[in-house]
Amino acid sequence: MPSGILEISAKPSEPPYPNPATTGLTIKINSPWSKYLKVLDVTGRQVEVLPIENDLLYVNTSAYKNGLYFYQILNNAAKVIGTGKFVVGR
């Protein structure tokens, strides 16, 4: 029996590139419900939140320290609808 609940997810259609990143990387987003990208360091501390305005998002990583980062794709209600990770290494 249908529950009337619409499950929305946003997974990148391809991995972020280049990975590892040096000064920046591109994330391809494949969901019209995606509104923000939240970047977290390996400890879970929020590094930045970026608006998603089209299906390609450039993340400037030049000020990031070397290491592993996670990202969350959020909808308008700030619900996580997708996740991923990338590495910054110089």
C-alpha positions, 0 to 999 in steps of 0.5 A, a space after each residue: 500500500 503506498 504511503 504517500 511519502 516521496 523519498 528524494 535523494 541526490 547522489 553525484 552522478 560521478 565522483 568529484 574531480 580532481 580527487 585529490 584536490 589541490 586548489 579546487 574540485 568540481 561536483 556534478 549534482 543530479 537533483 533539482 531539489 539540491 539547494 546547498 552543499 555543506 563541507 565537513 572536515 574529518 572531525 565533523 566540523 563544518 568548513 563551509 556551506 555553498 549554494 547549489 545554483 546549477 548541476 556543476 558546483 566548484 568548491 575552492 579548496 585552496 584554504 583547506 588543510 590537507 586531509 579527508 573531507 565529507 560533503 552533504 547535499 541539502 534540500 530547502 528544508 536543510 535535510 541531507 539528501 546526498 553525501 560524498 567525500 574528497 581528499 585535499 592534498 598538495 
